[in-house]
Amino acid sequence: GLDEQASRRDVESAFRRQALQWHPDRHPGNAAVARAGFERLSRAKEVLLDNGLRKAALGSDSSNEDIDITEVRNLRQIRSHG
């Protein structure tokens, strides 16, 4: 999976794999679920690509309400396939 030192390329690759799971075609009749999942995933990507936000998130700085620590950690747990 992604570690704390994951490169921009690693983060973007993991994001693309996960984004496929949240595509509306995979959630027929429930676009709201797909949209919510994609928005959480997008926020996690944004945090991981911003060095300042990444340090705050990975340091468990839960005082920053703009960072969803759970989503960041979920993205970090993505396993690389291939």
Salt bridges, closest charged atoms under 4 A:
GLU4 OE2 - ARG76 NH2 3.90
GLU12 OE2 - ARG8 NE 3.36
ASP25 OD2 - HIS23 ND1 3.70
GLU46 OE2 - ARG43 NH1 2.61
GLU71 OE2 - ARG40 NE 3.23
